[in-house]
């Protein structure tokens, strides 16, 4: 159970106990930063609740060749389970019509399993109208109904909604666990992820850019003319400069070039004030070079 999801082991243990005891709430709010696996936890928990094999001899959980998956798990894996629905924002928000549709579906009894489950992803995008509509279901849910709210911004959820949910608070993924699970990521990349997997694929796609920044900091002792002529990554990186500067800060932190971080932050402020882009990069390079000289690099 939950073996393929990293982080938040305390929540894993809690949900496992719920499954063993067959003790489920009618509504949960999975609250925490983006990219820490809240939706994955909710889907895995849902699949196990819906599983037809009461003793969990289903191959889905035993992982043995002698057992077969139950009909519920087969349909869940194929994305065609009639008692499970994932609700995503329609555009930028979850509309009241989506909640009304959920209520209509909830009124119909389960077809395969004993429960009927709805996951509302990015539930903090629900309009106030949508939340007030959902409240009616949370106040008087059918005995077989379970609703998960996946939330990153708690302040967007009405107190009346929160009071009717079991709230599980997810934390950022521990750095050591990230290292163990993703040995192909560098120390700097793990730092940049900051306990979330939201940008993992993007970071891997931009690996060459990050290597160029590391090379830039390694060559700070070669002088200003060399750096200005060989730092294409910064001069050409206007469209994603904030991301590049964040990564540069992590490199400088690991190198203990704390004064350099100060100049990176000053460069960010200059850019926010719409100062000339190339002059801002010149300013950064000159001052990083000077900082490295003071450290004897």
N, C-alpha and C positions, 0 to 999 in steps of 0.2 A: 504494500500500500504506500503510495506517494514516493516510491523509490526513485523515480525519474525526475523528481522536483527537488531542487536544492534550496537550502535555507529554511528558517522558521521551524525548527524541529519541535519547539514547544507546541505549535499549532498542529503539527502532524500527530503528536501524541494525543492531543485533545480529540482530534477528529477520529483517530483510530479507536479511542475509548467509546466515542459516540456510536461507531459502527458495531463494535463488540456488544455494547449494551442495547443496541437498537433504540437509542434515545436521541431523537432529532427535534430541533425547534422548527416552527413553521416559517421562521424568517431569520436570515443571517445578514449581517453587514460585514464584509471583508474589507477592512480599512487599512490603507498604508500607501507608501510611495509607489509610483508607477514602476513596472518592470521587476517586481519581486515575486511574481508568480501567483497573485491572488486569483486570477481567472483559472489558471491551471489547477490550483487547489480545489476551487469550486467544482470544476468539471470532474476531477478525479473522485472527489467526495460524492458527487451526484451519481457517477457511474456505479460506485460501490453501494450506495443506498438502493439503486434500482436493480442491482444484480439479483437474479432469481434464486441463486443457490444459497440457502440460509446458512450453510456451514462453510461457505467460501471455498468449496472444492472446485469451483469454476476455474478453468485453465488460466483465466485472466489474472488470478491471484496466486494459484499454486505454481504456475509456470512449469507444469509438467506435461509430458506428451501423452500421459495416460488419461488425462481429463479433457473434456471438451468445454468450450465456452458456452455459457447459457445463451438463450435467445435474446435476452436483454442486452448483454454485453456485445453480442454480434451486431445488433442493430445500433447500439451506441457508437461502436467503433466505425460503423459505416456512415454515421451522421444521420441516420433515419429512425431514431427512436421516437415513437409517438408520444411518449410521456416525458419528453425532455425538450426544452426550447431555450435557445440563446437569443437574447434581445440586445441589439446593438443600436447606437444612436442613428437616427435618420437625419443625416446632415450633421449639424452641430449639437443637436439635442435629441432627447427621447421625448416624443410627442404623446399627447394624451390619447390619440387614436391607438398607439402601440400598447398603452396600458389597458385600454378598453378591450383590445384584442386578447391580451393576456387574461383578463377577467373572464371573457367568454370561453377561452380554452380551459381555464381553471375549473369552470363550472362542469365540464365533462369529466367523468370518472376516468382513472387510468385504464389503459388498454392492456398493457403487458405486465407492468409492475404494480406494487402496492402503493407507490407514491407517484406524484406528478411534480416535476421540478422545472422551475424557471430561473435562469440566471440573467439579471439585468446588468450588462457590462457598462462601465462608465455611468453608473447610476447617478453620479453627481451632476450629470448633464440634463437630468429630468427637469422640465419646467415645473414651476410651483403648482400649476394646474395639474400636471401629470402626477406629482407627488400626492396631492390631495385626493386624486382619483384612486391611486394605489392604496391610500390609507384605509379605504373601505375594505379592501381585501385583507390587509394586515390585521384589521380589527376582528374580522370574522372569517378566518381562512377555513376551507374544507379540511377535514382531518387528514386527507392524503396529500395536501398541497404544501410545497416547500419553495420559498423564494430566496434567492441570493442577490444581494446588492453589492456590486464591486465598486468601491469608492476610493478615490485618491484625495479628494477635497471634502473633508467632513463638514466644513462650514456651509456647503451648498445643500446639505440635507436638512430637512425640517426636523425640529426636535420631536414632533409627534411621530415621525417615521422612525427616528433613532430609538425612541423609547420602546418600540415594539419589535426590535431586532436584537438578537444575540450578536454583540459586536466582538469580532476577533481582530486584534491589532497586529498587523504585519510589520516587521522591521526590515531594514536594509540587509542584504545578504552579507555575511561576514567575509572579510577579505581572504582569510585562510581557506574558507570553503570555496571561494571563487577560484583561488589558485589551484586547489585540488581538482575541481571540476573542469577547469579550462587551462590546462598546462601550456597551451599554445599562446596564451595572452602574456604580454610583458607586464612587469611591475607597474609601469606607467599607464598601460591600458586598463589595468585593474583599478588603479587609482581614479582614472577618468570615468569609469563606469559608476563609481561611488555607490556600490552596493545594489545596483540595479542592472538588469539585463536588457533594458529597453534599447540601448544604443549598441549592443554587442555586435550585431551584424554590420552596422555602419562603421564601427571602429575597425573591424577586420577589412572592410572595403577600402579604408583610408590608411592602411598600414604603411604604405610607401611614403605618404605625406608625413606621418609621425616619425618614420625613420630619418627623413630629411631634417626634421627639427632636432632630433638627437645628434645627428651629424653636425648641424649648425652649432650646437652648444659645445660639442667636442672640439670644434675648430676656432673657438673664440680667441685663442692665443695667436692666431695667424694675422691679426690686424684688421683695421676698419676697411681699407680698400678691398682686401680679399673677401671679407664678409659681405660687403655691399654688392660685389660682383658675383657672389656664389650663394646668395640666399633667395633664390627664385621662389621658394615655397612661401615666403612671407610677402614678397612684393606682388606675387600673382594670386595671393590668397584672399583677396578682398571680400569675396562672397561668403567665406566661412572663417573670417579672421578671428571672431570671438572664440570659436571652438579651437582653433590653432593656438591662440594665446592661452587658453585654459590648459591645453596639453603642455605648452611650453612652461607654464608655472609648475606643473607636476615634475617635469624634468629638472627644473631649477631647484625645486624643493629637495629632490633626491640627491642633488649635487651640493646641497647646503648653500646655494647661492641666494640667500635671503634678500640681499639688496636688489638682485636682479628681478625678483618677484615684484618688488616695489615699482620698478620701472615698467614692467609689463602692465601693472594696474594703472599707472599714469598714462601709458599709451592707450589703454582702453578708454580712459576718460577723454583724452584728446580726440579719439575717433568718434566718441559719442557727441562731441561738440562740433563735429564735421570739419575738423582740421584736415589739411591736405594729407591724403593717404600716404603717399610716398615719403613725405617729410616725417610723418609719424613713425614709419618703419625705420627711416634713417635715425631718428631720435632713439628708438629702441635699440638698434644695433650698436650705436656709439656708446650708449650707457651700459649695455650688457658687456661690451668689450672692456670698458673702464672698470666695471665691477669685478670682472674676472682677473684683471691685472692686480687689483687690490688684494685678491685672494691668493695671488701668486700662481694662477692657472696659466 
